[in-house]
Amino acid sequence: MTLLKVENLTKRFGGLVANDDVSMYVERGEIVGLIGPNGAGKSTFFSTVSGYYRPDGGKVYFDGEDITGLPTEKVCLRGMTRTFQIVKPFSDMTVLENVMVGAFARSARVSEVRDRALEVLEFVGLADRRDFPAAGLTIANKKRLELARALATEPKLLMLDEVMAGLTPRETQEAVELIHRIHERGITLFIVEHVMEVIMPISDRVYVLDGGRKIAEGPPQEIAENEEVIKAYLGERYHAARG
């Protein structure tokens, strides 16, 4: 069953077309990757789909409902939550308090919210840092905190924007393992990633953006062998090799 359906999405910033007539879908229970070179429009696509930007054209359907143009808080309440490439925790709050902010999307009872936040912190491996100031975390743990806050909203679809950017190889592997455990909980995942080697092994299907346009879609192996995708990633090196 289709959980997310995006039809002909267009987003402009003045004369710049960041997303140009882009269509994608995500089936319930899938892990779908969205890749592309820097500046391809991946984060803008996520922001427009999830309500941070209003589209200039196209439609967004989530769980059978037209949510085009809905503000992000209403999109979140329907079960779609995203993280950001640049993590920005509430620096003057503890790790626990940061996650409680997400949990308040589902309950106004402080005791319930606290219990939910503690459960999520245990799940992501930050329970021992619950009383730490969020500003003092490492970049890897700040990304875990961002994940925890998103999970606390109890999403049906979790959209991850380069959650592994800036991590060491060991931290990247730990992040991949955490993504698998999130998926095992029945949460559908839509993941933006720049590095093909990271996203390919964990995705059921992959979309590719370049210059704001969708240039390819399909299973990972097919995408890895797609000449237009290789060209988009390698640029002049591709032309030199072909020559």
Residue frames as qw, qx, qy, qz and C-alpha x, y, z in Angstrom:
[[0.000, 0.887, 0.461, 0.000, 0.00, 0.00, 0.00],
 [0.401, 0.510, -0.025, 0.760, 1.32, 3.44, -0.93],
 [0.419, -0.626, -0.430, 0.497, 2.07, 5.57, 2.13],
 [0.076, -0.699, 0.077, 0.707, 3.56, 8.62, 0.39],
 [0.567, 0.491, 0.532, 0.393, 2.76, 9.75, -3.16],
 [0.107, -0.666, 0.073, 0.734, 4.28, 12.88, -4.67],
 [0.576, 0.557, 0.543, 0.253, 3.03, 14.03, -8.07],
 [0.414, 0.665, 0.220, 0.581, 4.80, 16.58, -10.28],
 [0.448, -0.791, -0.206, 0.364, 6.25, 18.54, -7.36],
 [0.473, 0.577, 0.023, 0.665, 7.81, 21.88, -8.27],
 [0.442, -0.801, -0.207, 0.347, 9.52, 24.33, -5.90],
 [0.484, 0.632, 0.032, 0.605, 11.05, 27.63, -6.96],
 [0.431, -0.671, -0.182, 0.574, 13.12, 30.21, -5.11],
 [0.104, 0.727, -0.200, -0.649, 12.88, 33.31, -7.27],
 [0.602, 0.578, -0.388, -0.391, 14.33, 32.33, -10.64],
 [0.046, 0.382, -0.922, 0.045, 15.86, 29.12, -9.30],
 [0.857, -0.094, -0.241, -0.445, 13.90, 25.92, -9.83],
 [0.266, -0.513, 0.773, -0.262, 15.01, 23.69, -6.95],
 [0.443, 0.112, 0.887, -0.063, 12.59, 20.84, -7.75],
 [0.329, 0.328, -0.399, -0.790, 11.30, 20.48, -11.29],
 [0.787, 0.105, -0.261, -0.549, 8.15, 18.36, -11.81],
 [0.122, 0.334, -0.914, 0.194, 9.32, 15.56, -9.50],
 [0.833, -0.205, -0.131, -0.497, 7.15, 12.47, -8.86],
 [0.222, 0.298, -0.891, 0.260, 7.96, 9.73, -6.32],
 [0.774, -0.400, -0.164, -0.462, 6.18, 7.23, -4.10],
 [0.025, 0.374, -0.849, 0.373, 6.99, 5.22, -0.97],
 [0.703, -0.258, -0.584, -0.313, 5.18, 2.00, -0.12],
 [0.646, -0.632, 0.229, -0.361, 4.33, 1.18, 3.49],
 [0.916, -0.304, 0.247, 0.091, 7.17, -0.83, 5.03],
 [0.763, 0.522, -0.037, 0.380, 9.85, 0.16, 2.50],
 [0.432, -0.651, 0.139, 0.608, 13.25, 1.74, 2.91],
 [0.572, 0.734, 0.257, 0.261, 13.59, 4.16, -0.02],
 [0.533, -0.382, 0.094, 0.749, 16.77, 6.08, -0.78],
 [0.340, 0.923, 0.175, 0.044, 17.03, 9.51, -2.37],
 [0.659, -0.340, 0.220, 0.634, 20.49, 10.30, -3.73],
 [0.447, 0.832, 0.183, 0.272, 22.14, 12.91, -5.90],
 [0.558, 0.216, -0.188, 0.779, 25.14, 15.22, -6.03],
 [0.201, -0.458, -0.378, 0.779, 25.40, 18.30, -3.84],
 [0.180, 0.347, -0.076, -0.917, 22.82, 20.91, -4.83],
 [0.050, -0.146, -0.887, -0.435, 20.56, 18.36, -6.53],
 [0.457, -0.298, -0.155, -0.824, 17.49, 19.50, -4.58],
 [0.513, -0.166, -0.838, 0.078, 17.21, 16.59, -2.15],
 [0.175, -0.268, -0.616, 0.720, 16.75, 18.57, 1.06],
 [0.297, 0.108, -0.072, -0.946, 14.39, 21.00, -0.65],
 [0.542, -0.122, -0.701, -0.447, 12.28, 18.06, -1.79],
 [0.415, -0.279, -0.792, 0.351, 12.09, 16.75, 1.78],
 [0.035, -0.228, -0.361, 0.904, 11.24, 20.20, 3.12],
 [0.401, 0.038, -0.296, -0.866, 8.48, 20.73, 0.58],
 [0.544, -0.181, -0.786, -0.232, 6.96, 17.28, 1.02],
 [0.443, -0.331, -0.718, 0.423, 6.94, 17.63, 4.81],
 [0.145, -0.865, -0.472, -0.086, 5.41, 21.10, 4.90],
 [0.460, -0.526, -0.041, 0.715, 8.38, 23.37, 5.62],
 [0.020, 0.249, -0.365, -0.897, 8.01, 24.91, 2.18],
 [0.616, 0.491, 0.421, -0.450, 4.85, 25.36, 0.18],
 [0.546, 0.092, 0.658, 0.510, 5.10, 23.82, -3.30],
 [0.197, 0.446, -0.191, -0.852, 4.70, 25.96, -6.41],
 [0.684, 0.224, -0.410, -0.560, 3.14, 23.04, -8.24],
 [0.460, 0.121, -0.879, 0.010, 2.17, 19.41, -7.80],
 [0.744, -0.459, -0.094, -0.477, 0.47, 17.33, -5.12],
 [0.128, 0.335, -0.859, 0.365, 1.53, 15.45, -1.98],
 [0.796, -0.309, -0.252, -0.455, -0.57, 12.57, -0.66],
 [0.075, 0.369, -0.833, 0.406, 0.13, 10.85, 2.65],
 [0.149, 0.131, 0.922, -0.331, -1.69, 7.77, 3.88],
 [0.136, 0.525, 0.803, 0.248, -4.44, 8.40, 1.34],
 [0.051, -0.880, -0.364, 0.300, -4.95, 12.09, 2.21],
 [0.449, 0.678, 0.087, 0.576, -4.05, 15.17, 0.18],
 [0.535, -0.681, -0.199, 0.458, -1.66, 17.10, 2.47],
 [0.500, 0.438, 0.175, 0.726, -0.37, 19.54, -0.16],
 [0.030, 0.628, -0.015, 0.778, 0.52, 22.83, 1.51],
 [0.685, -0.667, -0.282, -0.075, -0.29, 21.72, 5.06],
 [0.080, -0.835, 0.454, -0.300, 2.03, 23.26, 7.68],
 [0.443, 0.355, -0.805, 0.176, 4.69, 20.97, 9.07],
 [0.266, -0.183, 0.728, -0.605, 3.11, 20.57, 12.52],
 [0.783, 0.173, 0.192, -0.566, -0.08, 19.19, 10.95],
 [0.715, 0.417, -0.546, -0.127, 1.95, 16.90, 8.69],
 [0.121, 0.359, -0.833, 0.403, 3.79, 15.63, 11.76],
 [0.534, -0.048, 0.553, -0.638, 0.52, 14.88, 13.57],
 [0.851, 0.299, -0.107, -0.418, -0.55, 12.75, 10.59],
 [0.926, -0.213, 0.297, 0.098, 2.57, 10.62, 11.04],
 [0.731, 0.525, -0.022, 0.435, 5.30, 12.08, 8.80],
 [0.439, -0.863, 0.130, 0.215, 8.44, 13.32, 10.56],
 [0.724, 0.576, -0.156, 0.347, 11.80, 14.40, 9.18],
 [0.626, -0.578, 0.029, 0.522, 15.28, 15.07, 10.52],
 [0.293, 0.948, -0.102, -0.071, 17.69, 17.71, 9.22],
 [0.796, 0.391, -0.228, 0.403, 21.15, 17.46, 7.75],
 [0.204, 0.434, -0.424, 0.769, 22.41, 20.17, 10.11],
 [0.509, -0.503, -0.688, 0.119, 21.32, 19.11, 13.59],
 [0.035, -0.477, 0.176, -0.860, 20.08, 21.87, 15.88],
 [0.456, -0.440, -0.745, 0.208, 19.16, 20.60, 19.34],
 [0.293, -0.889, -0.119, -0.332, 17.65, 22.94, 21.90],
 [0.550, 0.401, -0.503, 0.533, 21.02, 23.82, 23.39],
 [0.186, -0.436, 0.452, -0.755, 19.73, 25.17, 26.70],
 [0.854, -0.202, 0.083, -0.472, 17.83, 21.94, 27.40],
 [0.482, -0.376, 0.791, 0.000, 18.93, 18.47, 28.45],
 [0.124, 0.126, -0.888, -0.424, 18.95, 15.46, 26.16],
 [0.055, 0.390, 0.899, -0.191, 15.79, 14.17, 27.84],
 [0.201, 0.637, 0.311, -0.676, 14.00, 17.50, 27.53],
 [0.178, 0.401, -0.544, -0.716, 14.86, 17.65, 23.82],
 [0.133, -0.096, -0.947, -0.275, 13.19, 14.28, 23.20],
 [0.087, 0.500, 0.723, -0.468, 10.21, 15.25, 25.34],
 [0.232, 0.466, -0.115, -0.846, 9.57, 18.10, 22.89],
 [0.304, 0.123, -0.776, -0.538, 8.91, 15.49, 20.20],
 [0.145, -0.255, -0.946, 0.139, 6.79, 13.33, 22.49],
 [0.182, 0.407, 0.414, -0.794, 4.47, 16.26, 23.27],
 [0.329, 0.143, -0.530, -0.769, 3.14, 15.82, 19.72],
 [0.487, -0.167, -0.818, -0.257, 1.23, 12.77, 20.99],
 [0.522, -0.577, -0.607, 0.160, 0.36, 13.64, 24.60],
 [0.057, -0.776, 0.097, -0.620, -0.02, 16.62, 26.90],
 [0.799, -0.596, -0.016, -0.079, 0.57, 14.56, 30.05],
 [0.054, 0.823, -0.555, 0.106, 4.09, 15.21, 31.32],
 [0.631, -0.353, 0.683, -0.107, 4.46, 11.76, 32.92],
 [0.850, 0.378, 0.367, -0.001, 3.51, 10.01, 29.66],
 [0.469, 0.859, -0.189, 0.079, 5.78, 12.27, 27.65],
 [0.218, -0.740, 0.628, -0.102, 8.72, 11.65, 29.97],
 [0.764, -0.116, 0.632, -0.056, 8.21, 7.88, 29.88],
 [0.777, 0.597, 0.195, 0.036, 8.01, 7.92, 26.08],
 [0.254, 0.890, -0.365, 0.101, 11.18, 10.03, 25.82],
 [0.451, -0.572, 0.680, -0.087, 13.08, 7.72, 28.18],
 [0.850, 0.156, 0.503, -0.019, 12.02, 4.66, 26.16],
 [0.652, 0.753, 0.001, 0.094, 13.23, 6.26, 22.93],
 [0.021, -0.853, 0.511, -0.107, 16.54, 7.32, 24.50],
 [0.684, -0.307, 0.661, -0.035, 17.11, 3.74, 25.62],
 [0.829, 0.441, 0.344, 0.012, 16.36, 2.55, 22.08],
 [0.531, 0.817, -0.122, 0.190, 18.86, 4.89, 20.39],
 [0.807, -0.003, -0.285, 0.517, 21.58, 4.41, 23.01],
 [0.150, 0.541, -0.167, 0.810, 21.46, 7.77, 24.77],
 [0.626, -0.654, -0.394, -0.159, 19.77, 6.80, 28.04],
 [0.705, -0.355, -0.246, 0.563, 23.00, 7.32, 30.01],
 [0.293, 0.065, 0.062, 0.952, 23.21, 10.89, 28.71],
 [0.094, -0.710, -0.652, -0.249, 19.61, 11.89, 29.41],
 [0.320, -0.875, -0.248, 0.266, 20.57, 14.61, 31.90],
 [0.531, -0.152, 0.234, 0.800, 23.46, 15.98, 29.82],
 [0.232, 0.704, 0.015, -0.672, 23.14, 19.40, 28.17],
 [0.792, 0.499, 0.349, 0.041, 22.31, 18.73, 24.52],
 [0.305, 0.923, -0.234, -0.024, 24.88, 21.30, 23.38],
 [0.309, -0.687, 0.657, 0.022, 27.71, 19.20, 24.83],
 [0.894, 0.111, 0.433, -0.034, 27.07, 16.07, 22.77],
 [0.343, -0.270, 0.659, 0.612, 29.37, 14.87, 20.01],
 [0.410, 0.284, -0.374, -0.782, 28.13, 15.25, 16.42],
 [0.337, -0.035, -0.916, -0.213, 27.32, 11.52, 16.30],
 [0.106, -0.373, -0.815, 0.430, 25.25, 11.74, 19.48],
 [0.248, 0.377, 0.103, -0.887, 23.56, 14.94, 18.32],
 [0.430, 0.128, -0.639, -0.625, 22.42, 13.01, 15.26],
 [0.288, -0.221, -0.926, 0.106, 21.14, 10.23, 17.54],
 [0.051, 0.383, 0.520, -0.762, 19.32, 12.86, 19.56],
 [0.356, 0.265, -0.268, -0.855, 17.73, 14.24, 16.39],
 [0.420, -0.037, -0.850, -0.317, 16.59, 10.72, 15.54],
 [0.179, -0.284, -0.837, 0.432, 15.24, 10.21, 19.06],
 [0.198, 0.344, 0.254, -0.882, 13.24, 13.42, 18.97],
 [0.458, 0.171, -0.504, -0.712, 11.74, 12.42, 15.62],
 [0.385, -0.100, -0.916, -0.055, 10.92, 8.90, 16.85],
 [0.005, -0.242, -0.684, 0.688, 9.19, 10.35, 19.90],
 [0.421, 0.218, -0.060, -0.878, 6.52, 11.80, 17.59],
 [0.599, 0.136, 0.774, -0.154, 5.57, 8.19, 16.72],
 [0.348, 0.504, -0.378, -0.694, 5.92, 8.50, 12.93],
 [0.883, 0.290, 0.353, -0.111, 4.52, 6.17, 10.29],
 [0.726, 0.566, 0.026, 0.390, 7.09, 7.61, 7.86],
 [0.490, -0.748, 0.127, 0.429, 10.49, 8.81, 9.06],
 [0.611, 0.749, 0.009, 0.256, 12.43, 10.97, 6.59],
 [0.685, -0.557, 0.122, 0.453, 16.16, 11.12, 7.31],
 [0.427, 0.896, -0.071, 0.099, 18.23, 13.89, 5.73],
 [0.551, 0.563, -0.485, 0.380, 21.90, 12.79, 5.56],
 [0.725, -0.658, 0.063, -0.196, 21.80, 11.37, 9.07],
 [0.913, -0.176, 0.093, 0.357, 25.23, 9.79, 8.44],
 [0.440, 0.776, -0.081, 0.444, 26.99, 12.90, 7.11],
 [0.050, -0.792, 0.408, -0.452, 30.15, 13.77, 9.03],
 [0.850, -0.427, 0.254, -0.175, 30.38, 10.44, 10.85],
 [0.132, -0.549, 0.813, 0.142, 33.40, 8.16, 11.09],
 [0.509, 0.121, -0.775, -0.354, 33.21, 4.73, 9.41],
 [0.193, -0.143, -0.905, 0.352, 32.42, 3.09, 12.77],
 [0.242, 0.317, 0.414, -0.818, 29.76, 5.69, 13.59],
 [0.490, 0.240, -0.419, -0.726, 28.29, 5.24, 10.11],
 [0.411, -0.016, -0.904, -0.114, 28.00, 1.49, 10.65],
 [0.032, -0.261, -0.760, 0.594, 26.31, 2.07, 14.02],
 [0.364, 0.316, 0.066, -0.874, 23.87, 4.48, 12.35],
 [0.496, 0.136, -0.683, -0.518, 23.04, 1.89, 9.68],
 [0.277, -0.139, -0.928, 0.206, 22.37, -0.70, 12.39],
 [0.140, 0.320, 0.519, -0.780, 20.07, 1.76, 14.17],
 [0.452, 0.250, -0.292, -0.805, 18.19, 2.42, 10.92],
 [0.442, -0.009, -0.866, -0.233, 17.61, -1.32, 10.55],
 [0.145, -0.257, -0.829, 0.476, 16.26, -1.51, 14.11],
 [0.294, 0.306, 0.171, -0.889, 13.92, 1.42, 13.44],
 [0.498, 0.165, -0.573, -0.630, 12.65, -0.35, 10.33],
 [0.321, -0.087, -0.939, 0.085, 12.09, -3.54, 12.35],
 [0.101, 0.295, 0.607, -0.731, 9.68, -1.52, 14.49],
 [0.318, 0.610, 0.722, 0.075, 7.42, -1.15, 11.47],
 [0.046, 0.825, 0.039, -0.562, 8.42, 2.40, 10.56],
 [0.700, 0.598, 0.264, 0.287, 8.71, 3.23, 6.85],
 [0.447, -0.617, 0.166, 0.626, 11.92, 5.07, 5.96],
 [0.546, 0.787, 0.152, 0.243, 12.73, 7.62, 3.25],
 [0.644, -0.572, 0.121, 0.493, 16.43, 8.48, 3.40],
 [0.409, 0.897, -0.147, 0.077, 18.41, 11.26, 1.72],
 [0.734, -0.472, 0.308, 0.378, 22.07, 10.39, 1.40],
 [0.293, 0.843, -0.341, -0.295, 24.90, 11.77, -0.71],
 [0.092, -0.501, 0.852, 0.123, 27.17, 8.74, -0.51],
 [0.768, 0.142, -0.410, -0.472, 25.90, 5.93, -2.75],
 [0.480, 0.197, -0.835, 0.184, 27.93, 3.25, -0.93],
 [0.141, -0.048, 0.688, -0.710, 26.04, 3.96, 2.29],
 [0.587, 0.180, 0.223, -0.758, 22.46, 4.02, 1.03],
 [0.574, 0.269, -0.624, -0.457, 22.53, 1.30, -1.62],
 [0.288, 0.068, -0.947, 0.126, 22.83, -1.76, 0.65],
 [0.095, 0.239, 0.749, -0.610, 19.90, -0.76, 2.89],
 [0.419, 0.316, -0.003, -0.851, 17.38, 0.50, 0.29],
 [0.614, 0.336, 0.710, -0.072, 14.58, -1.40, -1.40],
 [0.498, 0.704, 0.360, 0.355, 14.40, 1.23, -4.14],
 [0.404, -0.426, 0.021, 0.809, 16.38, 4.36, -4.96],
 [0.345, 0.892, 0.283, 0.075, 15.51, 7.69, -6.59],
 [0.578, -0.131, 0.114, 0.797, 18.14, 10.02, -8.05],
 [0.147, 0.952, 0.229, -0.137, 17.89, 13.80, -8.35],
 [0.560, -0.097, 0.209, 0.796, 20.23, 16.00, -10.34],
 [0.055, 0.085, 0.216, 0.971, 19.71, 19.70, -10.95],
 [0.422, 0.120, 0.337, -0.833, 16.27, 19.49, -9.37],
 [0.739, 0.199, -0.346, -0.543, 15.06, 16.78, -11.78],
 [0.813, -0.187, 0.539, -0.121, 14.48, 13.10, -11.19],
 [0.351, 0.609, -0.613, -0.361, 16.92, 11.32, -13.51],
 [0.474, 0.138, -0.866, -0.081, 16.52, 7.71, -12.37],
 [0.644, -0.317, 0.407, -0.565, 14.57, 5.35, -10.15],
 [0.845, 0.147, -0.479, -0.185, 14.74, 1.63, -9.48],
 [0.904, -0.402, -0.070, 0.129, 16.40, -1.10, -7.41],
 [0.377, -0.825, 0.310, 0.287, 19.90, -0.29, -6.07],
 [0.646, -0.133, 0.591, 0.465, 21.83, -2.51, -8.49],
 [0.454, 0.669, 0.483, 0.335, 20.07, -0.96, -11.48],
 [0.055, -0.998, -0.033, 0.020, 20.79, 2.55, -10.20],
 [0.552, -0.630, 0.402, 0.369, 24.46, 1.75, -9.57],
 [0.559, 0.039, 0.637, 0.529, 24.85, 0.77, -13.23],
 [0.328, 0.850, 0.412, -0.021, 22.84, 3.66, -14.67],
 [0.594, 0.259, 0.131, 0.750, 25.03, 5.72, -17.00],
 [0.040, -0.771, -0.155, -0.616, 23.22, 9.00, -16.30],
 [0.668, -0.740, -0.067, -0.027, 23.61, 8.49, -12.56],
 [0.802, -0.173, 0.078, 0.566, 27.32, 7.74, -12.92],
 [0.373, 0.520, 0.178, 0.747, 27.71, 10.86, -15.03],
 [0.308, -0.849, -0.163, -0.398, 25.90, 13.01, -12.45],
 [0.751, -0.643, 0.024, 0.149, 28.23, 11.84, -9.69],
 [0.764, -0.164, 0.227, 0.581, 31.54, 11.80, -11.56],
 [0.146, 0.922, 0.029, -0.358, 31.11, 14.87, -13.77],
 [0.336, 0.815, -0.432, -0.190, 34.30, 15.78, -15.64],
 [0.336, -0.413, 0.846, 0.020, 36.02, 12.59, -14.47],
 [0.707, 0.324, 0.609, -0.156, 33.29, 10.67, -16.26],
 [0.563, 0.806, -0.035, -0.180, 33.88, 12.59, -19.50],
 [0.013, 0.746, -0.659, -0.098, 37.63, 12.05, -19.23],
 [0.521, -0.165, 0.836, -0.050, 37.20, 8.32, -18.66],
 [0.702, 0.530, 0.447, -0.163, 34.82, 8.05, -21.61],
 [0.396, 0.865, -0.241, -0.193, 37.20, 9.97, -23.80]]
